[in-house]
C-alpha cells in the first residue's frame, strides 16, 4: 500500500518535479531568513539591489518564487515552465548582484557567491532540458516515396 503510494507520487513528481520542489523549499526558507535577519555578507554583496527595494522585499520575492516553483513541481513537463523560471530567476539575480557587488567594490568577497548561485540555476536548466517532453513528429510520406 505504502509502496504503491510512493510509486504514484514519484510518477507524478519525477526528477524534474523533485528539482522544482527542492528549489521551492530552499527559496522559501532562504527568503524567510532574508526577511528575519539577513547576513552581513549578503547585504554587502547585493548592495546594488538594495538601492531599489529593501531586503525584506527581496526576501518575500524569494518566498514567492519558492511557492511558484513548489506548486509547479507536480505539473506535467511542458506545463511547468513558470515553476522552472521561478526556480532559476532568484539565483540568477543574486549571481548578477554579487558580480556587480564585486566589480563595484562594495564587497571584496562577493565574487565567491557568483558561481554557487549561478550553478544552481544552471542545474535547474539542465534537469529541465534532460526531462523535457519529446515531441513525436510523424514522417511525412509524399506521393511516390516509400
ABEGO torsion letter per residue (X at the ends): XAAAAAAAAAAAAEAAAAAAAAAAAAAAAAAAAAAABBBAAAAAAAAAAAAABBAAAAAAAAAAAAAAAAAAAABBBGAAAAAAAAAAAAAAAAAAAAAAAAAAGABAAAAAAAAAAAAAAAAAAAAAAAABBBBBBBBBBBBGBX
